[in-house]
Amino acid sequence: WTAASGGLFTFMTLNDAIDTTTRIEKAVSNGVVYVPGSPFFVDGSGQNTMRLTFAKESDDRIREGINRLAMSFRT
């Protein structure tokens, strides 16, 4: 992940073998959502990235969201 120095989002890069677009439904079923990063890459790359917001939730809710997100990427 990239430490945010401002704004409302941070960008996370996962293992190259992971396609974040294919995990959206699983994340939603775990009660969390993210924005796949690939639309932010003009060269068609970025399938293993995601955009996460930290603007609205408390630190405790962010920790819970990260746990739920992690469950979405375990096979």
Order of alpha helices (4+ residues) and beta strands (2+ residues): beta-alpha-beta-beta-alpha
